[in-house]
Amino acid sequence: MKVIRSNDPGRDFTTDHYREMMQAIRGSHRTICFRDVHAMGREIFEIPKFVIMRHDVEFSIPAALRLAEIEADEGIQSTFFLLQTSDYNPFEEEEAVQIRRILDLGHDIGLHYDAALFERLGMDAAATAEAQIRLFETFFSTKVHAMSSHMPMRSGKTFSLPGVIDTYDPMFLTEMKYISDSTQSWREGVVTQNLEKYNHIHLLTHEYIWHPGGWDWSALLFVEVQDKFARAWKRAENFINMYREGLTMRAEKDRIFKERYMKAED
């Protein structure tokens, strides 16, 4: 695998550079996640220097876990905002286990919601988001403290719920420096070039654009499709082997099933 590292840090999207960024951030600022913001409220501004660590997970739970592990190694905790309406499935066994791992590393999860989709399907946006939050909280035995709109510039749709932080509240966009790596474009320079300029930073990163090879974001989307296919193929193989084994034991399994579930009541 060819690794593409650029002399320009703003063009380097290798996971090695991501680790270097985390080390630089940790060396100059205190890192907090939205769980911390929820607990502290506006008291966060009493921290001389901080970076709020946020990930909007668009395409890949494995890639999100990769960043979560790097951050945990560096003593950093982040909030990973997850979609329930993406190509990935937070409730599929393999990906649910990976999300559980993200939580066990000390990070928290938030709701990444698609308000434009809610509207297109005629759903009540607030009620649907509340239901999605409850599902995350129940399924993963955790607390959701914040929510983030999916592609707000395209959809133009954001809203808030009582007791849940809206990451697009003006507090997080105008009272601190908002920096994003969207589609591998930093706009105002890589975050490490802004650490001396700003004491309070809201950093948004996206999981799929950071890769050990440092490849272009568009190529990485096709890589993710290939990886998903490989994982689906492996699951199919496992099911086929399990079902074939079950067929060899059909008579015995049918007997046990009847004894367990089909006994006549006394």
Helices and strands as residue ranges (DSSP letters): G 9-11, H 15-28, E 30-32, H 34-40, G 41-46, E 50-57, H 61-73, E 79-82, H 93-104, E 108-113, H 115-120, H 125-140, E 146-149, H 152-155, E 165-166, H 170-173, E 177-180, G 182-184, G 191-194, E 200-205, G 207-209, H 217-248, H 250-261
